Amino acid sequence: MGAETYTELLSDALSRVGDAAAVADVDGRSVSGTDLLKYINRLAGLLSAMGLRPGDGLAQLASNRLAAYAVMAACLRAGVRYTPLHPLGSLEQQIDIVRDARAGMLVIDSRAFYEHGKKLAATFPDLQVLTLSAADYGRSIDEVLGNHAPPDYQPEGSDIAWVTYTGGTTGVPKGVMHTQAGMAATAAISITAWEFPRNPHFLACSPISHAAGFMVLPVLSLGGRVSLMPAFSPEAVFDCVEKRGVDTLFLVPSMIYALLDHPQLERRDLSNLEHIIYASAPIAPERLREALHVFGPILFQCYGQTESIHISSMTRADHDPSAARRLESAGRATEGMALDVLDAAGEPVPTGDIGEICVKGPCVMSGYWQQPEATADTLRAGWLHTGDVGSMDGDGFLYIVDRLKDMIISGGFNIYSRDVEHALQKHPEVVQAAVVGLPDGRWGERVHAVVVLRDESQVVEQDLIAFVREKSGPLLTPKTLEFRDQLPLTNLGKVDKRLLKSSC
C-alpha cells in the first residue's frame, strides 16, 4: 500500500482483479477489473477533451450505477474536483451546491432522475451537461465517449479530489474537501480495520455518492467485487444475499430496522451474510441487541463524519451484550487515527467526563470549501473538532451523548438528547425516538420527545413518560411527548432535528 493517491490505489486494485468481475449493476451491466480501468481512463480523456482542466469542478446526480462510479473515478484520474449530489436531495439544495462548488460540468443519471435532472440542467444553461442515458437534454456519455486516451496529467496527493457536502442537520451544508492522499489513506485504513471477509462481495444499497462509496475501493483492493443497487428495499437485499452470494452490507440504522421488521425475514436464507457494517446515525441499543440475535456476531460499527470517515469503530468481538453499556458505545479509535475527548480549552477531560470528541489522522478533511474561518474553527491545534459530545471509559470505548448544538439546558441542567432517546428506546413498543428542546417559560427549555411506536401498539403518552421516570429518573423524563408515524430524516439517513423542532 505504498501508493499515495486514490487513483493509484484504484488502478492497482483493478489491475489485480483483472478479468474477474469487479463491479456490477444489480439490474444489468457487469465489468471486469481490466475493462473498468479502461472505461475510467476513456472517461477521463473525454472530460479533458471537453475542456475540464485539473482543479476544475464537476457535479453529478446519479443513483447507484456502474457508470456513475466510473465518472467519479475518471474525475480523480483527470485531476477534476468531484462533487456528488445526493439522490434524495431537493432541487433547491442541489442548485445551491452546484453553485457553491463552482462546477464546470454536470453529469445526470437521466434514467433515474429524468425530469428532476432536466430542471437542474436548465438552471445552468452555460454548463456542459452529460447524461448517463439518452435524454432530450445534455449529451449522452455513450454517444460522445469514443476512444479518448487518458490525459497526460498524473494526480498528486495534494489534489482536491472530492468536495462533498455535509448533511446540514445543524446548519447550512458546507463543502468538505478531501485530497487524493486523504482518500487513499481512508481506503487503506478501511482495508486493515474493517474486518472484511476474504474476497468480499459487497452490496451497495445506500448511495455510493456518500458513505457507501468509500467501501468500493477497499473491497476491490481485497480482490472482491461490488454490486450496485439503485435504491434500498428489504426484499431486494434479501434476494441479493440469497441468490447472488452477497456477504457484506453497509447499512444505516433505519435500514437495519427495516430488515428486522420485515415479515419475510424469518423465511429468507441469509446464511451467505458474513459482515454488516453500520454507520451514519446512532443505533438504539435494544435494536442492536435484536440485530445481533437475528444476524449473529457479524456487526461492525463505524463512527465517522463527512469531515473524517474514520473516527472510531467497534469490532465484531466488541459487540458484547454482556458488557455493561457496551452496545451504547461507538467503539475505540480506529486504527491509524488518534481520538480524545477535550474541554473548551482543548485539554483532555478525565476518564468518564463529558467533552467534545476530537480526532486527528491522515483521513481528516483538508478543510471546508471557500470557508477559511469555518476551517480554522473546526481544525484547531491539529484536531478535528467534531461538534459531538461524549465521554471515554478506562478501556478507550467512546460514548456519544449528543451534538453540541442539540444539548438541552432545562432548569439549569445540561440534558443530552441521546440519553433521553436511549431511555425511551428501552420500552419494547418504541421503534424510534427523537428528542429536542423547546422554549419553555418555566424551564427555559423543556425536553420534548417524538416517538414512533410498533404497529397496533396501545401505549399512550402517560404510559411512556411513567416508564422513563421509573427506569431512568426525572432528569431524563420528557416534559412533553407526541407520537408520529415516522421521523423526518436528512438525505444521509439521520434524524433531521432542525425540521423536527420546527414542526413541534
C-alpha positions as CSV (number, residue, x, y, z in Angstrom):
1,M,0.0,0.0,0.0
2,G,2.8,2.4,-0.9
3,A,0.7,4.4,-3.4
4,E,-0.2,7.9,-2.2
5,T,-3.3,8.7,-4.3
6,Y,-6.8,7.2,-4.6
7,T,-6.3,6.9,-8.3
8,E,-3.1,4.8,-7.9
9,L,-4.8,2.5,-5.4
10,L,-7.8,2.1,-7.7
11,S,-5.7,1.4,-10.7
12,D,-3.6,-1.2,-8.8
13,A,-6.7,-2.9,-7.4
14,L,-8.5,-3.1,-10.8
15,S,-5.3,-4.4,-12.4
16,R,-5.1,-7.2,-9.8
17,V,-8.8,-8.1,-10.2
18,G,-8.0,-8.4,-13.9
19,D,-10.5,-10.4,-16.0
20,A,-12.6,-11.3,-12.9
21,A,-15.9,-9.4,-12.2
22,A,-15.3,-6.1,-10.4
23,V,-18.4,-4.0,-10.4
24,A,-21.9,-4.8,-11.5
25,D,-25.3,-3.1,-11.6
26,V,-27.8,-5.4,-9.9
27,D,-30.2,-4.9,-12.8
28,G,-27.8,-5.2,-15.7
29,R,-24.2,-4.4,-16.7
30,S,-21.2,-6.1,-15.2
31,V,-17.5,-5.4,-15.9
32,S,-14.2,-6.9,-15.2
33,G,-11.4,-5.1,-13.4
34,T,-9.5,-4.7,-16.7
35,D,-12.5,-3.3,-18.6
36,L,-13.5,-0.9,-15.8
37,L,-10.0,0.6,-15.7
38,K,-10.1,1.1,-19.5
39,Y,-13.6,2.7,-19.2
40,I,-12.4,5.1,-16.4
41,N,-9.4,6.1,-18.5
42,R,-11.5,6.8,-21.6
43,L,-13.9,8.9,-19.5
44,A,-11.0,10.8,-18.0
45,G,-9.8,11.5,-21.6
46,L,-13.3,12.6,-22.5
47,L,-13.5,15.1,-19.6
48,S,-10.2,16.6,-20.7
49,A,-11.2,16.8,-24.3
50,M,-14.4,18.7,-23.3
51,G,-12.2,21.3,-21.6
52,L,-12.1,20.3,-18.0
53,R,-8.7,21.0,-16.5
54,P,-7.0,19.9,-13.3
55,G,-8.7,21.9,-10.4
56,D,-12.0,22.4,-12.3
57,G,-15.2,21.0,-10.7
58,L,-17.8,18.5,-11.8
59,A,-21.1,17.7,-10.1
60,Q,-23.0,14.5,-10.6
61,L,-26.6,13.5,-9.7
62,A,-26.9,9.7,-10.0
63,S,-28.3,6.6,-8.5
64,N,-26.0,3.6,-7.8
65,R,-24.8,2.8,-11.3
66,L,-21.5,1.5,-12.6
67,A,-21.3,4.4,-15.0
68,A,-21.7,6.8,-12.0
69,Y,-18.8,5.3,-10.1
70,A,-16.7,5.4,-13.3
71,V,-17.4,9.1,-13.7
72,M,-16.3,9.8,-10.2
73,A,-13.1,7.8,-10.7
74,A,-12.5,9.5,-14.1
75,C,-12.7,12.9,-12.4
76,L,-10.0,11.9,-10.0
77,R,-7.9,10.5,-12.8
78,A,-8.1,13.8,-14.7
79,G,-7.5,15.9,-11.6
80,V,-11.0,17.3,-11.6
81,R,-12.8,18.1,-8.3
82,Y,-15.7,15.8,-7.9
83,T,-18.9,16.9,-6.1
84,P,-21.7,14.3,-5.6
85,L,-25.3,15.5,-5.4
86,H,-27.4,13.4,-3.0
87,P,-30.1,11.4,-4.8
88,L,-32.6,12.3,-2.2
89,G,-31.7,16.0,-2.1
90,S,-34.2,18.7,-3.1
91,L,-33.7,20.6,-6.4
92,E,-33.1,23.8,-4.4
93,Q,-30.4,22.2,-2.3
94,Q,-28.7,20.7,-5.4
95,I,-28.8,24.0,-7.2
96,D,-27.1,25.7,-4.3
97,I,-24.4,23.0,-4.1
98,V,-23.6,23.2,-7.8
99,R,-23.2,27.0,-7.5
100,D,-21.2,26.8,-4.3
101,A,-18.9,24.1,-5.7
102,R,-18.3,26.1,-8.9
103,A,-18.9,23.1,-11.0
104,G,-17.8,23.4,-14.7
105,M,-19.9,20.4,-15.8
106,L,-23.0,18.5,-14.8
107,V,-23.5,14.7,-15.1
108,I,-27.0,13.5,-14.7
109,D,-28.4,10.0,-14.4
110,S,-31.3,10.7,-16.7
111,R,-32.7,7.2,-16.3
112,A,-33.3,7.7,-12.6
113,F,-33.8,11.5,-12.5
114,Y,-35.1,12.4,-15.9
115,E,-37.4,15.3,-15.1
116,H,-35.5,16.4,-12.0
117,G,-32.3,16.4,-13.9
118,K,-33.8,18.3,-16.7
119,K,-34.8,21.1,-14.3
120,L,-31.3,21.1,-12.8
121,A,-29.7,21.3,-16.2
122,A,-32.0,24.1,-17.3
123,T,-30.9,26.1,-14.2
124,F,-27.4,26.2,-15.6
125,P,-27.6,26.9,-19.3
126,D,-23.9,27.8,-19.5
127,L,-22.7,24.4,-18.1
128,Q,-21.9,21.4,-20.2
129,V,-24.2,18.6,-19.4
130,L,-23.6,14.9,-19.8
131,T,-26.2,12.2,-19.2
132,L,-25.7,8.5,-18.3
133,S,-28.6,7.5,-20.6
134,A,-30.2,9.0,-23.7
135,A,-32.2,12.2,-22.9
136,D,-33.6,15.2,-24.7
137,Y,-31.2,17.4,-22.8
138,G,-27.4,17.3,-22.5
139,R,-25.3,14.7,-24.4
140,S,-25.2,11.0,-23.6
141,I,-21.9,9.8,-22.5
142,D,-22.2,6.7,-24.6
143,E,-22.6,8.8,-27.7
144,V,-19.6,11.0,-27.1
145,L,-17.2,8.7,-25.3
146,G,-15.2,7.5,-28.3
147,N,-11.7,6.1,-27.8
148,H,-10.2,9.0,-25.8
149,A,-6.7,8.4,-24.4
150,P,-6.3,9.2,-20.7
151,P,-4.9,12.7,-20.0
152,D,-1.2,13.2,-19.5
153,Y,-1.9,14.6,-16.1
154,Q,-0.8,12.4,-13.2
155,P,-2.8,13.2,-10.0
156,E,-0.8,14.2,-6.9
157,G,-1.6,13.5,-3.3
158,S,-2.4,17.2,-2.5
159,D,-5.0,17.4,-5.3
160,I,-8.5,18.2,-4.0
161,A,-10.4,15.1,-5.1
162,W,-13.8,15.4,-3.5
163,V,-15.8,18.4,-2.4
164,T,-18.8,16.7,-0.7
165,Y,-21.4,18.5,1.3
166,T,-22.4,17.9,5.0
167,G,-25.9,16.7,5.8
168,G,-26.9,20.1,7.2
169,T,-28.5,18.7,10.4
170,T,-27.4,21.6,12.5
171,G,-26.9,24.4,9.9
172,V,-26.3,25.2,6.2
173,P,-24.4,22.4,4.4
174,K,-20.7,23.0,3.9
175,G,-18.4,21.7,1.2
176,V,-15.9,19.3,2.7
177,M,-12.6,18.9,0.8
178,H,-10.8,15.6,0.7
179,T,-7.5,15.2,-1.1
180,Q,-6.3,12.3,-3.2
181,A,-3.9,11.3,-0.4
182,G,-6.6,11.6,2.3
183,M,-9.0,9.4,0.3
184,A,-6.2,6.9,-0.3
185,A,-5.5,6.8,3.5
186,T,-9.2,6.4,4.2
187,A,-9.3,3.3,1.9
188,A,-6.1,1.9,3.4
189,I,-7.4,2.2,6.9
190,S,-10.7,0.6,5.9
191,I,-8.8,-2.4,4.4
192,T,-6.9,-3.1,7.7
193,A,-9.5,-2.1,10.3
194,W,-13.0,-3.0,9.0
195,E,-12.8,-6.8,9.2
196,F,-13.9,-7.6,5.7
197,P,-14.4,-11.2,4.7
198,R,-11.9,-12.8,2.4
199,N,-12.7,-11.7,-1.2
200,P,-15.8,-9.9,-0.1
201,H,-18.9,-9.5,-2.2
202,F,-20.3,-6.1,-1.2
203,L,-23.8,-4.9,-2.0
204,A,-24.1,-1.1,-2.1
205,C,-27.7,-0.5,-1.2
206,S,-27.2,3.1,0.1
207,P,-25.9,5.9,-2.1
208,I,-22.3,5.5,-3.4
209,S,-22.3,9.3,-3.7
210,H,-21.8,9.3,0.0
211,A,-20.6,6.8,2.7
212,A,-21.2,3.6,0.8
213,G,-18.9,4.9,-2.0
214,F,-15.9,4.7,0.3
215,M,-16.4,0.9,0.5
216,V,-15.8,0.3,-3.2
217,L,-12.0,0.7,-3.3
218,P,-11.3,-1.4,-0.1
219,V,-13.5,-4.2,-1.4
220,L,-11.7,-4.2,-4.8
221,S,-8.3,-4.0,-3.2
222,L,-9.1,-7.2,-1.3
223,G,-9.9,-9.0,-4.5
224,G,-13.7,-8.7,-4.0
225,R,-16.5,-7.4,-6.1
226,V,-19.2,-4.8,-5.8
227,S,-22.9,-5.0,-6.7
228,L,-24.7,-1.7,-7.0
229,M,-28.4,-1.4,-6.1
230,P,-30.2,1.8,-7.3
231,A,-32.5,2.0,-4.2
232,F,-32.8,0.1,-1.0
233,S,-35.6,-2.3,-0.3
234,P,-35.5,-5.2,2.2
235,E,-36.8,-7.7,-0.4
236,A,-34.1,-6.8,-2.9
237,V,-31.4,-7.1,-0.2
238,F,-32.7,-10.5,0.8
239,D,-32.6,-11.6,-2.8
240,C,-29.0,-10.4,-3.3
241,V,-27.8,-12.3,-0.2
242,E,-29.8,-15.4,-1.1
243,K,-29.3,-15.6,-4.8
244,R,-26.2,-13.6,-5.7
245,G,-23.9,-14.6,-2.8
246,V,-23.6,-11.1,-1.3
247,D,-21.8,-11.5,2.0
248,T,-21.1,-7.8,3.0
249,L,-23.6,-5.0,3.6
250,F,-23.2,-1.3,4.6
251,L,-26.4,-0.1,6.3
252,V,-27.6,2.9,8.2
253,P,-29.7,2.0,11.4
254,S,-33.0,2.7,9.7
255,M,-32.2,0.1,7.1
256,I,-31.3,-2.4,9.8
257,Y,-34.7,-1.7,11.4
258,A,-36.4,-2.3,8.1
259,L,-34.8,-5.7,7.7
260,L,-35.6,-6.7,11.3
261,D,-39.2,-5.7,11.0
262,H,-39.8,-7.2,7.5
263,P,-42.4,-10.0,7.5
264,Q,-40.2,-12.1,5.2
265,L,-37.2,-12.1,7.5
266,E,-37.7,-15.5,9.1
267,R,-38.4,-17.2,5.8
268,R,-35.3,-15.9,4.0
269,D,-31.9,-17.7,3.8
270,L,-29.3,-15.2,4.9
271,S,-26.5,-17.8,5.6
272,N,-24.3,-16.1,3.0
273,L,-24.1,-12.9,5.1
274,E,-20.8,-12.6,6.9
275,H,-20.4,-8.9,7.6
276,I,-22.7,-5.9,8.3
277,I,-21.0,-2.5,8.7
278,Y,-23.4,0.1,10.1
279,A,-22.8,3.8,10.4
280,S,-24.1,7.3,9.8
281,A,-26.6,7.6,12.7
282,P,-27.0,6.4,16.3
283,I,-28.5,2.9,16.7
284,A,-30.9,2.1,19.5
285,P,-29.1,-0.4,21.9
286,E,-32.2,-2.6,22.2
287,R,-32.5,-2.8,18.4
288,L,-28.8,-3.6,18.1
289,R,-29.2,-6.4,20.6
290,E,-32.1,-7.7,18.4
291,A,-29.9,-7.5,15.3
292,L,-27.1,-9.5,17.0
293,H,-29.7,-12.1,17.9
294,V,-31.1,-12.3,14.3
295,F,-27.9,-11.9,12.2
296,G,-25.3,-13.3,14.6
297,P,-22.0,-11.7,15.7
298,I,-21.3,-10.1,12.3
299,L,-22.0,-6.5,13.0
300,F,-19.2,-3.8,12.9
301,Q,-19.8,-0.2,13.7
302,C,-18.1,2.8,12.1
303,Y,-18.4,6.2,13.7
304,G,-17.3,9.0,11.3
305,Q,-18.4,12.2,9.7
306,T,-18.2,13.8,6.3
307,E,-15.1,15.6,7.6
308,S,-13.4,12.3,8.6
309,I,-14.8,8.9,7.6
310,H,-12.8,7.2,10.3
311,I,-13.1,8.3,13.9
312,S,-13.9,5.2,15.9
313,S,-15.1,1.7,15.3
314,M,-16.5,-1.2,17.2
315,T,-15.3,-4.6,16.1
316,R,-17.5,-7.7,15.9
317,A,-15.9,-9.0,19.1
318,D,-16.5,-5.7,20.8
319,H,-20.3,-6.2,20.3
320,D,-20.6,-7.9,23.7
321,P,-24.1,-7.7,25.1
322,S,-22.9,-8.9,28.4
323,A,-20.5,-6.0,28.9
324,A,-22.2,-3.1,30.8
325,R,-23.3,-0.3,28.4
326,R,-21.1,-1.8,25.6
327,L,-23.9,-1.7,23.0
328,E,-24.3,2.1,23.7
329,S,-20.6,2.6,22.6
330,A,-19.2,3.8,19.4
331,G,-16.1,1.7,19.9
332,R,-12.5,2.7,20.2
333,A,-10.2,4.9,18.0
334,T,-10.0,3.4,14.5
335,E,-6.5,2.0,13.7
336,G,-4.4,4.8,12.3
337,M,-6.4,7.6,13.9
338,A,-6.0,9.4,17.3
339,L,-9.0,10.1,19.4
340,D,-9.6,12.2,22.5
341,V,-12.3,14.0,24.4
342,L,-11.4,17.6,25.1
343,D,-12.7,20.5,27.2
344,A,-13.4,24.1,25.9
345,A,-9.7,24.9,26.4
346,G,-8.6,22.0,24.2
347,E,-7.4,19.9,27.2
348,P,-8.3,16.2,27.7
349,V,-11.1,15.7,30.2
350,P,-10.7,13.0,33.0
351,T,-11.9,9.5,32.1
352,G,-15.6,9.3,32.1
353,D,-16.2,13.1,32.0
354,I,-18.0,14.7,29.1
355,G,-16.3,16.9,26.5
356,E,-16.1,17.4,22.7
357,I,-15.0,14.4,20.7
358,C,-11.9,15.3,18.6
359,V,-9.9,13.3,16.1
360,K,-6.7,13.6,14.1
361,G,-5.1,11.4,11.4
362,P,-4.5,11.0,7.7
363,C,-8.1,10.9,6.5
364,V,-9.3,14.1,8.2
365,M,-10.5,16.7,5.6
366,S,-8.2,19.3,4.3
367,G,-10.8,22.0,5.1
368,Y,-14.1,23.5,4.1
369,W,-14.5,24.7,0.5
370,Q,-14.2,28.5,0.4
371,Q,-14.8,28.8,4.1
372,P,-11.4,29.6,5.8
373,E,-12.9,30.8,9.1
374,A,-15.0,27.6,9.5
375,T,-12.0,25.6,8.6
376,A,-9.8,27.3,11.2
377,D,-12.6,26.9,13.9
378,T,-13.0,23.2,13.2
379,L,-9.3,22.3,12.7
380,R,-7.8,23.7,15.9
381,A,-4.4,22.7,17.3
382,G,-4.2,19.8,15.0
383,W,-7.5,18.3,16.0
384,L,-10.7,18.0,14.0
385,H,-13.4,19.2,16.4
386,T,-16.4,17.0,15.6
387,G,-19.1,19.0,17.3
388,D,-20.2,15.8,19.0
389,V,-20.2,15.5,22.8
390,G,-19.1,12.3,24.5
391,S,-17.0,10.5,27.1
392,M,-14.5,7.8,27.1
393,D,-14.1,4.9,29.6
394,G,-11.0,3.4,31.0
395,D,-10.8,0.9,28.2
396,G,-10.9,3.5,25.5
397,F,-14.5,2.9,24.5
398,L,-16.3,6.1,23.3
399,Y,-19.8,7.0,24.3
400,I,-21.5,9.7,22.2
401,V,-24.1,11.7,24.1
402,D,-25.2,14.5,21.8
403,R,-24.3,17.1,19.2
404,L,-23.1,20.3,20.9
405,K,-25.9,22.2,19.3
406,D,-28.5,19.7,20.4
407,M,-27.8,19.9,24.1
408,I,-30.8,21.0,26.1
409,I,-30.5,23.3,29.1
410,S,-33.6,22.8,31.2
411,G,-34.0,24.2,34.7
412,G,-30.2,24.9,34.8
413,F,-29.3,21.2,34.0
414,N,-27.5,20.1,30.9
415,I,-29.6,17.3,29.3
416,Y,-28.3,15.3,26.3
417,S,-31.0,14.3,23.9
418,R,-29.4,10.9,23.2
419,D,-29.6,9.9,26.9
420,V,-33.4,10.6,26.8
421,E,-33.7,8.8,23.4
422,H,-31.9,5.7,24.9
423,A,-34.3,5.8,27.9
424,L,-37.3,5.8,25.6
425,Q,-36.0,3.1,23.3
426,K,-35.8,0.7,26.3
427,H,-39.6,0.4,26.1
428,P,-40.5,-2.7,24.0
429,E,-43.2,-0.8,22.0
430,V,-40.8,2.0,20.9
431,V,-39.4,1.7,17.4
432,Q,-37.7,5.1,17.1
433,A,-37.4,8.2,19.3
434,A,-36.0,11.7,18.9
435,V,-35.7,14.4,21.5
436,V,-35.5,18.2,21.1
437,G,-35.5,21.2,23.4
438,L,-38.5,23.5,23.0
439,P,-38.8,27.0,24.6
440,D,-40.5,27.0,28.0
441,G,-41.4,29.9,30.2
442,R,-40.6,28.0,33.4
443,W,-37.7,25.7,32.5
444,G,-36.0,27.8,29.8
445,E,-36.2,24.7,27.5
446,R,-38.3,21.7,28.0
447,V,-37.5,18.2,26.9
448,H,-39.9,17.2,24.1
449,A,-39.9,13.7,22.6
450,V,-41.3,12.5,19.3
451,V,-41.8,8.7,19.2
452,V,-42.6,6.1,16.6
453,L,-44.4,3.0,18.1
454,R,-44.8,-0.5,16.8
455,D,-47.8,-1.1,14.6
456,E,-51.1,-1.6,16.6
457,S,-49.4,-0.5,19.9
458,Q,-51.8,0.6,22.6
459,V,-49.2,2.7,24.6
460,V,-50.3,6.2,25.4
461,E,-48.2,9.3,26.3
462,Q,-48.5,9.0,30.1
463,D,-47.6,5.3,30.0
464,L,-44.3,6.1,28.3
465,I,-43.5,9.1,30.4
466,A,-44.1,7.0,33.6
467,F,-41.9,4.2,32.1
468,V,-38.9,6.6,31.6
469,R,-39.4,8.2,35.0
470,E,-39.3,4.8,36.7
471,K,-36.4,3.4,34.8
472,S,-34.2,6.5,34.3
473,G,-35.3,9.1,36.8
474,P,-36.9,12.5,36.5
475,L,-34.0,14.3,34.7
476,L,-34.3,12.2,31.6
477,T,-38.1,12.2,31.6
478,P,-39.6,14.2,28.8
479,K,-41.9,17.1,29.9
480,T,-44.0,16.5,26.8
481,L,-44.3,13.7,24.2
482,E,-46.0,13.1,20.9
483,F,-46.4,10.1,18.6
484,R,-45.9,10.1,14.9
485,D,-45.8,7.5,12.1
486,Q,-42.3,8.4,11.1
487,L,-39.4,10.8,11.9
488,P,-38.1,13.2,9.4
489,L,-34.7,12.2,8.0
490,T,-31.9,14.0,6.3
491,N,-30.5,12.8,3.0
492,L,-27.9,10.9,4.9
493,G,-30.4,8.9,7.0
494,K,-30.1,10.9,10.2
495,V,-33.0,12.4,12.1
496,D,-33.4,15.9,10.9
497,K,-33.5,17.7,14.3
498,R,-34.0,21.2,12.7
499,L,-37.0,20.1,10.8
500,L,-38.4,18.1,13.7
501,K,-38.0,21.0,16.1
502,S,-39.7,23.4,13.6
503,S,-42.7,21.0,13.3
504,C,-43.3,20.6,17.1
